[in-house]
Amino acid sequence: MAKINDSTDYYLEIGLFNKEEKKSYSKAILYTEKAIDYAKEHNLNDKLADCYLQLATIFFELEKNDSAIDYYIRAISIYSKSEPKSNIALSYYGLGKCYLKKNNIAYAENYFEKSTVVYEKLNFLEAIELINLQKAIIKKEKGRYEEAVIILKGVIDNISDDALLSTKTEAYIQVGEIELILKDYPQAIDFLNLAKQSNEASNNDYKLTKRIYKLLSTTYEKNNNISSSNFYLKKYVSLTDSIGKFNNSNLTENTVDKIQFDKQLKTIEQLDKERKSQQKTLRFSKLISILSIALISILSLLSLSLYKNNKIRTSTNKLLKDKNKELTLEKEKAERASKARADFLSTVSHELRTPLNAINGITYLLLQEKPKVSQLNYLKSLEFSGNYLLNFINDILEINRLESDKVFIEKINFNLTELSENISASFKEFINENNINFHLNIDNSITYNLKGDPTKLSQILINLLNNAIKFSKDGDVWYTIKKKSETENNVTLYFEISDNGIGIPKEKQDAIFDSFSQGSVEINRTYGGTGLGLSIVKKILEIMGSQIHLKSESGKGSTFSFELEFEKGIRDNIVIEVNQKVEFLNQKNILLVEDNKINQMITKKMLEKRGITCKIIDNGEDAIEDVKTNSYDLILMDVHLPGINGTEATSEIRKFNNKIPIVALTAISLNENREMLLSYGMNDVITKPFEPEHFYTIVTKYLTSN
């Protein structure tokens, strides 16, 4: 244990050395925080309190009073749990000084009193004089000068320890300042000279020396002793200059002080000259009086003008406040409406996805049962309608998500050519259906990977290509990427999707990017679609710091273009491993946790078609108990369950089983993102209604990974 304490003390000592000797506060904070981490890791509460106290002291010296208060309070909260010792008194004393700096006298007095009680209990009488000094300063700030002087003289009389001579010096200075305020200049000079003698006996603290010289100069000036005032002012300037030679960090501050006191010296000399030439200026007294009367008249007129302006400004400010209040109310109303819309869409989409999962799932199963030719057309129509409705719901949710504050731009490594070819390949069937000549042109000089958000780029390109192919039957579609500019680390690319299809009339081009806009009712009836694709494209590009450009002429086609800047990525070699364990699926056992009976039936049927054994449990509590006693190769966990939900059930399972893969089944909403689900211990997410091939891919991945 001694070794641990020594390690904490080691960091504290390094921090103190950097503060006191090197004046490197950043390193002092760094090593003190290391001491805090070490003390926390080894449960060393006493040492932790010492660390907090040292960090608070550092922040106080940096004039970060709020941070200092925070750490003083942390230290006190630990010290107060054990027998009182000097460090808790020092913490109270530090808090008092912080609040005194913040001009919160009541709090400062309270903490100084608490510090006094502890020091008295520990019989540290010399330390009490430090607090008495602060109490006297407070009374001085309140204008209770007699009480302050009594306390300060007590401090002077009670200090005999040479280590506290600086405190005694400060007490002399404070008495001198009070006598200066009370205009008892001879008495002030006496106490300031005592302060000078005390400071000389304690190694001449240069900061105190500067204050004493400055105060002596001011006091002698007030006492009309100009020569003595000049003497101490010159000593102050000389000391400032000599300090500046050794401490560059204080150069600016000392230079400013020197300039100010040079001016003061000149002012004093000027006043002396004015006194000597006073009789010469008497003849100008009448002229000065006349000018004074004129100035008073001008000031009176200005005051009247300012009064009227102030009255007008007050009235205008009141009007502005009323209008701001109205605008604030309207803003809050709009925010509530926006939130209500988001919540409504999230809820409705979730409620629609559950029955839609049943429709798409049952349709898929029926199509796998080799239906009659007369039934096949009906099932294909049902499959198309289900997929259309799913795409419609996804588009609405995407628009809502883009309008919220929950969209983040990723920066990951990807290959642009590979991405573009994959997107083009995904449209192969659609291209053939519409008899399209498709042209993919990518700048050959783009030979490196990019760093950016390939998902959002794919959304943009898929929406634009889908429209180009849909509205250009029997025509041509061009997908072009060119390098616009390039630096060592970045590249700006120009993307263009053009076609020779039906085009967009001029009067419709401004509105075509609005949600649910398709140009006309006839176009909607002929070509279908939701009218959300271009709105999604525009919003994503705005988030990525770009904008969409449109050139189109009715009957001649359309060209959509945009520019994006990417960081240059690193080249990576991806090896695709083909898993050879698929034939062993009939040996696998899956637990399905799902409360919806239809979803239970569909999911179980789909698993059994691949020869997988499936057990069904309809709530999270029973699932947790079952996993404790039974072994499974995979758990499919619905997120929304009666009782504890799927995320809570997963967290409980992870407490005793970290190996079994758990895949979430969810009708995902805006607030239910993939990262949130994975944070509970889930390995992957399948969104309802799930596309069968994607479902099988995920399930097979985890069943054949071992």
C-alpha positions in Angstrom: 0.0 0.0 0.0 2.9 2.3 0.7 4.0 2.1 -2.9 0.6 3.3 -4.0 0.7 6.3 -1.7 4.2 7.1 -2.9 3.0 7.0 -6.5 0.2 9.5 -5.8 2.6 11.7 -3.9 5.0 11.5 -6.8 2.5 13.0 -9.2 1.5 15.7 -6.7 5.1 16.7 -6.1 5.8 17.0 -9.8 2.7 19.1 -10.2 3.7 21.3 -7.3 7.3 21.6 -8.7 5.9 22.8 -12.1 3.6 25.3 -10.4 6.1 26.8 -7.9 9.4 26.5 -9.7 8.7 26.4 -13.4 5.5 28.4 -13.4 4.1 25.9 -15.9 0.5 25.7 -14.9 -0.5 23.4 -17.8 2.0 20.7 -16.6 1.0 21.3 -13.0 -2.6 20.6 -13.9 -1.6 17.6 -16.0 0.3 15.8 -13.2 -2.2 16.7 -10.6 -5.0 15.2 -12.7 -2.8 12.1 -13.1 -2.6 11.9 -9.3 -6.4 12.2 -9.2 -6.8 9.3 -11.6 -4.3 7.2 -9.6 -6.1 7.9 -6.3 -9.5 7.1 -7.8 -8.2 3.8 -9.3 -6.8 2.7 -6.0 -9.6 4.1 -3.8 -7.3 6.4 -1.9 -9.8 8.9 -0.6 -7.5 10.9 1.6 -5.0 11.3 -1.2 -7.8 12.2 -3.6 -8.8 15.0 -1.3 -5.2 16.3 -1.3 -5.2 16.2 -5.1 -8.5 18.2 -5.3 -7.0 20.8 -2.9 -3.8 21.2 -5.0 -5.8 21.5 -8.2 -8.1 24.1 -6.6 -5.1 26.1 -5.5 -3.7 26.0 -9.1 -7.0 27.3 -10.5 -7.2 30.0 -7.9 -3.8 31.3 -8.9 -4.9 31.2 -12.6 -8.0 33.3 -11.5 -10.3 30.5 -12.6 -12.5 31.0 -9.5 -15.4 28.9 -10.5 -13.2 25.9 -11.2 -11.3 26.5 -8.0 -14.6 26.6 -6.0 -15.6 23.3 -7.5 -12.4 21.5 -6.5 -12.3 23.1 -3.0 -15.8 21.8 -2.4 -14.8 18.3 -3.7 -11.9 18.3 -1.2 -14.1 19.4 1.7 -16.7 16.7 0.9 -14.0 14.0 1.5 -12.1 15.7 4.4 -15.4 16.2 6.3 -15.9 12.4 6.5 -12.9 12.0 8.9 -11.4 13.8 11.8 -10.6 17.5 11.2 -7.1 18.4 10.0 -5.3 21.4 8.7 -6.1 20.7 5.0 -9.9 21.1 5.5 -9.3 24.4 7.2 -7.0 25.4 4.2 -9.9 24.3 1.8 -12.4 26.5 3.7 -9.8 29.4 3.6 -9.4 28.9 -0.2 -13.2 29.0 -0.7 -13.4 32.2 1.3 -10.7 33.8 -0.9 -12.5 32.7 -4.1 -15.8 34.2 -3.0 -14.0 37.4 -1.9 -12.6 37.6 -5.5 -16.1 37.2 -6.8 -17.2 40.0 -4.4 -19.6 37.6 -2.6 -18.8 38.9 0.9 -21.4 36.8 2.8 -20.1 33.5 1.4 -16.5 34.6 2.0 -17.2 35.4 5.7 -19.0 32.1 6.2 -16.0 30.1 4.9 -13.4 32.1 6.7 -15.4 31.5 9.9 -15.5 27.7 9.3 -11.7 27.7 8.7 -11.2 29.6 12.0 -13.2 27.0 13.9 -11.0 24.2 12.6 -7.8 26.0 13.2 -8.9 26.8 16.8 -9.8 23.2 17.3 -6.3 22.2 16.1 -4.7 25.0 18.1 -3.0 26.4 14.9 -3.1 30.0 16.3 -0.6 31.4 13.8 -2.8 30.1 10.9 -5.8 31.9 12.4 -4.0 35.2 11.8 -4.2 34.5 8.0 -7.9 34.4 8.3 -8.1 37.4 10.5 -6.2 39.3 7.8 -8.9 38.3 5.2 -11.7 39.3 7.7 -10.1 42.7 8.1 -9.9 43.1 4.3 -13.7 42.3 4.1 -14.5 44.9 6.8 -12.3 47.4 4.9 -14.3 46.6 1.7 -17.5 47.3 3.7 -16.2 50.6 4.9 -15.9 49.5 8.5 -12.4 51.0 8.8 -12.1 51.1 12.6 -13.0 47.4 13.0 -10.6 46.5 10.2 -7.7 48.5 11.9 -8.3 46.8 15.2 -8.1 43.3 13.6 -5.1 44.2 11.5 -3.2 45.5 14.5 -4.0 42.3 16.3 -2.5 40.4 13.4 0.6 42.5 13.5 1.0 41.9 17.3 0.3 38.2 17.2 2.7 37.1 14.4 6.1 36.2 15.6 7.0 33.4 13.2 9.4 34.5 10.5 7.6 32.3 8.0 4.5 34.5 8.3 6.3 37.9 7.9 4.7 38.3 4.5 1.3 38.2 6.3 2.5 40.8 8.8 3.7 43.0 5.9 0.3 42.7 4.2 -1.3 43.8 7.5 0.9 46.9 7.6 0.0 47.7 4.0 -3.8 47.3 4.6 -3.6 49.7 7.7 -1.6 52.2 5.5 -4.3 52.0 2.8 -7.1 52.6 5.3 -5.2 55.7 6.8 -4.8 56.9 3.2 -8.5 56.6 2.6 -9.2 58.4 5.9 -6.7 61.1 4.7 -4.4 60.7 7.7 -1.4 60.9 5.5 1.4 61.0 8.1 -0.1 57.9 9.8 -0.4 56.2 6.5 3.3 56.9 5.7 4.3 55.5 9.1 2.6 52.2 8.5 3.8 51.9 4.9 7.4 52.4 6.1 6.8 49.6 8.7 5.5 47.5 5.9 8.7 48.2 3.9 10.9 47.3 6.9 8.9 44.0 7.4 9.2 43.1 3.8 13.0 43.7 3.8 13.3 41.3 6.7 11.4 38.6 4.8 13.6 38.5 1.6 11.9 41.4 -0.2 8.9 40.0 -2.0 9.1 42.1 -5.2 5.3 42.2 -5.6 4.9 43.6 -2.1 7.8 46.0 -2.6 6.1 47.4 -5.8 2.9 47.9 -3.9 4.6 49.7 -1.0 6.6 52.0 -3.4 3.5 52.8 -5.3 1.4 53.6 -2.2 4.3 55.7 -0.6 4.5 57.7 -3.9 0.7 58.3 -3.9 0.6 59.2 -0.1 3.5 61.6 -0.3 1.8 63.3 -3.3 -1.4 63.6 -1.3 0.7 65.1 1.6 2.1 67.7 -0.8 5.6 66.2 -0.5 6.4 66.1 -4.2 10.1 65.3 -3.9 9.4 62.2 -1.7 6.6 61.2 -4.1 9.0 61.4 -7.1 11.6 59.5 -5.2 9.4 56.4 -4.5 7.8 56.6 -8.0 11.2 56.4 -9.5 12.1 53.5 -7.3 8.8 51.8 -8.4 9.7 52.4 -12.1 13.3 51.1 -11.6 12.1 48.0 -9.8 9.6 47.3 -12.7 12.4 47.7 -15.3 14.7 45.3 -13.4 12.1 42.7 -13.0 11.3 42.9 -16.8 14.9 42.0 -17.7 14.5 38.6 -16.0 10.8 37.8 -16.6 9.8 38.2 -20.2 6.3 36.8 -19.4 5.6 39.9 -17.3 7.1 42.3 -19.8 3.8 43.7 -21.2 2.3 44.2 -17.8 5.4 46.0 -16.4 5.8 48.1 -19.5 2.2 49.3 -19.1 2.8 50.1 -15.4 5.9 52.0 -16.3 4.1 54.1 -18.9 1.3 54.8 -16.5 3.6 55.9 -13.8 5.8 57.9 -16.2 2.6 59.8 -17.0 1.9 60.2 -13.3 5.4 61.5 -12.7 4.9 64.0 -15.5 1.6 65.0 -14.0 3.2 65.6 -10.6 5.9 67.7 -12.2 3.3 69.6 -14.2 1.3 70.2 -11.0 4.4 71.6 -9.4 5.0 73.9 -12.3 1.3 75.0 -12.2 1.6 75.9 -8.5 4.7 78.0 -9.3 2.9 79.8 -12.2 -0.4 80.1 -10.4 -0.3 83.9 -10.2 0.5 84.1 -13.9 -2.8 82.3 -14.7 -5.0 84.5 -12.5 -5.7 86.8 -15.4 -7.3 84.0 -17.3 -9.8 83.3 -14.5 -12.5 85.5 -16.0 -12.2 83.8 -19.4 -12.3 80.4 -17.8 -15.4 81.3 -15.9 -17.1 82.5 -19.1 -16.1 79.2 -20.8 -17.3 77.2 -17.9 -20.7 78.9 -18.1 -20.8 78.2 -21.9 -19.8 74.6 -21.3 -22.5 74.2 -18.6 -25.1 75.5 -21.1 -23.9 73.1 -23.7 -24.0 70.2 -21.3 -27.5 71.2 -20.2 -28.7 71.1 -23.8 -27.0 67.8 -24.4 -28.6 66.4 -21.2 -32.0 67.5 -22.4 -31.3 65.9 -25.8 -30.1 62.7 -24.1 -33.1 62.6 -21.9 -35.4 62.8 -24.9 -33.4 60.2 -26.8 -33.4 57.9 -23.7 -37.2 58.2 -23.5 -37.6 57.3 -27.2 -35.1 54.4 -26.8 -37.0 53.1 -23.7 -40.2 53.1 -25.7 -38.5 51.4 -28.6 -36.9 48.8 -26.4 -40.3 48.0 -24.8 -41.8 47.6 -28.3 -38.9 45.3 -29.3 -39.2 43.2 -26.1 -42.9 42.7 -26.8 -42.2 41.7 -30.4 -39.4 39.4 -29.2 -41.7 37.8 -26.7 -44.3 37.2 -29.5 -41.6 35.7 -31.8 -40.3 33.5 -28.9 -43.9 32.2 -28.4 -44.3 31.5 -32.1 -40.9 29.8 -32.2 -41.8 27.5 -29.3 -45.1 26.8 -30.9 -43.4 25.9 -34.2 -40.9 23.7 -32.3 -43.7 21.9 -30.5 -45.5 21.4 -33.8 -42.3 20.0 -35.4 -41.7 17.6 -32.4 -45.4 16.5 -32.6 -45.0 15.8 -36.3 -41.8 13.8 -35.7 -43.4 11.8 -32.9 -46.5 11.2 -35.0 -44.5 10.0 -38.0 -42.3 7.8 -35.8 -45.3 6.2 -34.2 -47.3 5.8 -37.4 -44.3 4.3 -39.3 -43.8 1.8 -36.4 -47.4 0.8 -36.4 -47.4 0.5 -40.2 -44.2 -1.6 -40.4 -45.6 -4.3 -38.1 -48.5 -5.3 -40.3 -46.4 -4.6 -43.4 -43.9 -7.1 -42.2 -46.8 -9.7 -42.1 -47.9 -8.7 -45.6 -44.4 -8.9 -47.1 -43.4 -12.0 -45.1 -46.6 -14.0 -46.0 -46.3 -12.9 -49.6 -42.7 -14.2 -49.7 -43.6 -17.5 -48.1 -46.5 -18.0 -50.6 -44.3 -17.3 -53.5 -41.9 -19.9 -52.3 -44.7 -22.5 -52.2 -44.9 -22.7 -56.0 -48.3 -21.1 -56.5 -50.6 -21.7 -59.5 -50.1 -19.5 -62.5 -53.5 -17.9 -61.8 -52.4 -17.0 -58.3 -48.9 -15.8 -59.2 -50.0 -12.5 -60.7 -52.0 -11.6 -57.6 -49.0 -12.5 -55.3 -46.6 -10.4 -57.5 -49.0 -7.5 -57.3 -49.2 -7.9 -53.6 -45.4 -8.0 -53.4 -45.0 -4.9 -55.5 -47.6 -3.0 -53.4 -45.9 -4.0 -50.1 -42.5 -2.9 -51.4 -44.0 0.4 -52.7 -45.6 1.1 -49.4 -42.3 0.3 -47.6 -40.3 2.7 -49.8 -42.9 5.4 -49.2 -42.6 5.0 -45.4 -38.8 5.0 -45.7 -38.9 8.3 -47.8 -41.1 10.0 -45.3 -38.9 9.0 -42.4 -35.8 10.1 -44.3 -37.2 13.6 -44.9 -38.2 13.8 -41.2 -34.7 12.7 -40.1 -33.0 15.2 -42.4 -35.1 18.0 -40.9 -34.1 17.0 -37.4 -30.8 17.7 -35.7 -29.8 14.0 -35.7 -27.9 13.8 -39.0 -24.1 13.3 -38.8 -21.6 13.2 -41.7 -19.3 10.2 -41.6 -15.7 10.2 -42.8 -14.8 6.6 -43.8 -12.5 5.2 -46.5 -14.3 4.0 -49.7 -13.6 3.4 -53.4 -15.6 5.7 -55.6 -15.3 3.5 -58.7 -16.5 0.4 -56.9 -19.4 2.4 -55.3 -20.5 3.7 -58.6 -20.3 0.3 -60.3 -22.3 -1.3 -57.5 -25.0 1.4 -57.8 -25.2 1.0 -61.6 -25.4 -2.8 -61.2 -28.3 -2.4 -58.8 -30.3 -0.6 -61.6 -29.6 -3.3 -64.2 -33.1 -4.8 -64.2 -34.7 -1.3 -64.1 -32.5 -0.2 -67.0 -33.5 -3.3 -69.1 -37.2 -2.8 -68.3 -37.1 0.8 -69.6 -34.8 -0.1 -72.6 -32.1 2.5 -71.5 -28.7 3.0 -73.0 -26.7 3.6 -69.8 -23.3 5.4 -69.9 -21.0 5.4 -66.9 -18.0 7.8 -67.3 -15.5 8.1 -64.4 -12.4 10.2 -64.6 -9.5 7.8 -65.0 -7.2 10.0 -62.9 -9.2 9.2 -59.7 -7.0 6.2 -58.8 -7.2 6.6 -55.0 -9.8 5.9 -52.3 -11.8 8.8 -50.8 -12.7 9.6 -47.2 -16.3 10.7 -46.8 -19.9 9.4 -46.3 -20.5 6.8 -48.9 -24.0 6.1 -47.6 -25.3 9.6 -48.1 -23.5 9.9 -51.5 -25.3 6.6 -52.5 -28.6 8.1 -51.4 -28.1 11.1 -53.7 -26.9 9.1 -56.7 -29.6 6.4 -56.3 -32.4 9.0 -56.2 -31.0 10.9 -59.2 -30.4 7.8 -61.3 -33.8 6.3 -60.4 -35.5 9.5 -61.7 -33.3 9.6 -64.9 -34.1 6.0 -65.8 -37.8 6.3 -64.9 -38.4 9.4 -67.0 -36.3 8.4 -70.1 -37.9 5.2 -71.4 -36.2 4.0 -74.6 -33.6 6.8 -74.2 -30.1 7.5 -72.8 -28.8 8.1 -69.3 -25.3 9.4 -68.5 -23.6 9.1 -65.1 -20.4 11.2 -65.1 -17.8 12.0 -62.5 -14.9 14.5 -63.2 -12.1 15.9 -61.1 -12.7 19.6 -60.6 -9.6 20.5 -58.5 -7.0 18.7 -56.4 -4.5 19.4 -53.6 -2.1 17.1 -51.8 -4.7 15.9 -49.3 -8.1 16.8 -50.9 -10.0 16.6 -54.1 -13.1 18.3 -55.4 -15.3 16.1 -57.7 -18.0 17.1 -60.1 -21.0 14.7 -60.4 -23.5 14.9 -63.2 -26.6 12.7 -64.0 -28.2 13.6 -67.3 -30.8 12.1 -69.6 -32.8 12.8 -72.8 -36.2 12.0 -71.3 -39.3 14.1 -70.8 -37.6 17.0 -69.1 -39.0 19.5 -66.7 -40.9 22.7 -67.7 -39.3 26.0 -66.6 -42.2 27.0 -64.4 -42.0 23.8 -62.5 -38.2 23.8 -61.8 -38.2 25.8 -58.6 -40.9 23.7 -57.0 -39.5 20.3 -58.1 -37.3 20.0 -55.0 -40.3 20.5 -52.6 -41.5 17.4 -50.7 -44.3 15.5 -52.6 -43.8 17.5 -55.7 -43.8 15.7 -59.1 -44.5 18.4 -61.6 -48.1 17.5 -62.4 -50.9 15.0 -61.5 -50.5 13.4 -64.9 -46.8 12.6 -64.3 -47.7 11.1 -60.9 -50.4 8.9 -62.5 -48.1 7.8 -65.4 -44.8 7.2 -63.6 -45.8 6.8 -59.9 -43.4 7.6 -57.0 -43.7 9.6 -53.8 -42.2 13.0 -55.0 -39.7 12.9 -52.1 -36.5 11.8 -53.9 -35.3 15.3 -55.1 -36.2 16.8 -51.7 -34.0 14.2 -50.0 -31.2 14.9 -52.5 -31.3 18.7 -51.8 -31.4 18.3 -48.0 -28.5 15.8 -47.9 -26.3 18.1 -50.2 -27.1 21.1 -48.0 -25.9 19.1 -44.9 -22.7 18.1 -46.8 -22.1 21.8 -47.7 -23.0 21.6 -51.4 -26.1 22.3 -53.5 -27.9 20.7 -56.5 -28.0 22.4 -59.9 -30.6 21.7 -62.5 -30.7 22.3 -66.3 -33.7 21.1 -68.1 -36.0 21.7 -71.1 -39.3 20.1 -71.6 -39.1 17.2 -74.1 -35.3 17.3 -74.3 -34.1 15.9 -71.0 -32.6 17.0 -67.7 -29.2 17.4 -66.2 -28.6 17.4 -62.4 -25.1 18.3 -61.1 -23.3 19.0 -57.8 -19.8 19.3 -56.4 -18.4 17.7 -53.3 -15.0 17.9 -51.6 -13.4 14.8 -50.2 -10.2 13.9 -48.3 -7.9 11.5 -50.1 -8.2 8.1 -48.4 -5.9 5.1 -48.1 -5.9 2.1 -50.5 -7.1 -1.0 -48.9 -7.3 -4.6 -50.2 -10.6 -6.3 -49.2 -10.6 -10.0 -49.4 -14.1 -11.5 -49.6 -14.2 -14.8 -47.8 -16.8 -17.3 -48.9 -18.2 -19.2 -46.0 -18.3 -22.9 -46.5 -20.5 -23.8 -43.5 -24.0 -23.1 -45.0 -24.7 -26.8 -45.3 -24.6 -27.1 -41.5 -27.5 -24.7 -40.9 -29.8 -27.7 -40.2 -27.7 -28.3 -37.1 -28.3 -24.8 -35.7 -30.8 -23.8 -33.0 -32.3 -20.2 -32.7 -34.3 -18.5 -30.0 -36.9 -16.1 -31.3 -38.1 -13.5 -28.7 -41.2 -11.9 -30.4 -44.7 -11.1 -29.0 -46.6 -10.6 -32.3 -48.1 -14.0 -33.3 -48.0 -13.3 -37.0 -44.4 -12.2 -36.9 -43.7 -15.4 -34.9 -45.2 -17.6 -37.5 -43.5 -15.8 -40.5 -40.0 -15.7 -38.9 -40.2 -19.4 -37.8 -41.4 -20.5 -41.3 -38.5 -18.6 -42.9 -36.0 -20.2 -40.6 -37.4 -23.7 -41.0 -37.2 -23.4 -44.8 -33.4 -23.3 -44.3 -33.6 -26.3 -41.9 -33.0 -24.2 -38.8 -34.6 -25.2 -35.5 -36.5 -22.3 -33.8 -37.9 -21.8 -30.3 -40.3 -19.0 -29.6 -40.7 -17.0 -26.4 -43.0 -13.9 -26.3 -41.5 -11.8 -23.5 -38.1 -10.7 -22.2 -38.3 -12.0 -18.6 -38.9 -15.6 -19.8 -36.2 -15.3 -22.4 -33.6 -14.3 -19.8 -34.4 -17.3 -17.7 -34.4 -19.7 -20.7 -31.0 -18.6 -21.9 -29.5 -19.3 -18.4 -30.4 -23.0 -18.8 -30.4 -23.7 -22.6 -27.8 -23.3 -25.3 -28.6 -21.4 -28.6 -26.5 -20.5 -31.7 -28.3 -17.2 -32.2 -31.0 -15.0 -30.5 -33.4 -12.9 -32.6 -34.6 -10.3 -30.2 -37.6 -8.0 -30.9 -37.0 -4.5 -29.5 -40.6 -3.7 -28.4 -41.8 -6.4 -26.0 -44.3 -6.5 -23.2 -42.7 -6.0 -19.7 -39.0 -5.3 -20.1 -38.1 -4.5 -23.7 -35.6 -6.2 -25.9 -32.7 -3.8 -25.1 -33.1 -4.4 -21.4 -33.4 -8.2 -21.9 -30.2 -8.1 -23.9 -28.3 -6.1 -21.2 -29.4 -8.8 -18.6 -28.3 -11.7 -20.9 -24.9 -10.0 -21.4 -24.3 -10.1 -17.7 -23.8 -13.9 -17.8 -23.3 -14.6 -21.5 -21.1 -12.5 -23.8 -20.6 -15.1 -26.5 -24.0 -15.8 -28.0 -24.8 -13.4 -30.9 -28.0 -11.3 -30.5 -29.6 -9.7 -33.5 -32.3 -7.0 -33.0 -35.6 -7.1 -34.9 -37.2 -3.7 -34.9 -39.6 -1.4 -36.8 -36.9 1.2 -36.4 -37.8 4.9 -35.6 -36.0 8.2 -35.5 -35.0 7.8 -31.9 -34.1 4.1 -32.3 -30.8 4.2 -34.3 -28.5 1.4 -34.9 -25.7 2.7 -32.6 -28.1 2.9 -29.7 -29.2 -0.7 -30.1 -25.7 -2.0 -30.5 -24.7 -0.2 -27.3 -26.9 -2.5 -25.3 -24.9 -5.6 -26.4 -26.6 -6.5 -29.6 -24.4 -7.6 -32.5 -26.6 -6.5 -35.5 -30.0 -5.0 -36.5 -32.6 -6.3 -38.9 -35.3 -3.7 -39.7 -39.0 -4.8 -40.1 -40.4 -5.5 -42.6 -37.2 -7.3 -43.5 -36.2 -8.2 -47.0 -35.8 -12.0 -47.1 -32.4 -12.2 -48.7 -31.0 -9.6 -46.3 -32.6 -11.5 -43.4 -31.0 -14.8 -44.5 -27.6 -13.1 -45.1 -27.5 -11.7 -41.5 -28.7 -15.0 -39.9 -26.3 -17.1 -41.9 -23.4 -14.8 -41.1 -23.7 -15.4 -37.4 -24.7 -19.1 -37.6 -21.6 -19.9 -39.7 -19.1 -17.5 -38.0 -17.9 -20.2 -35.5 
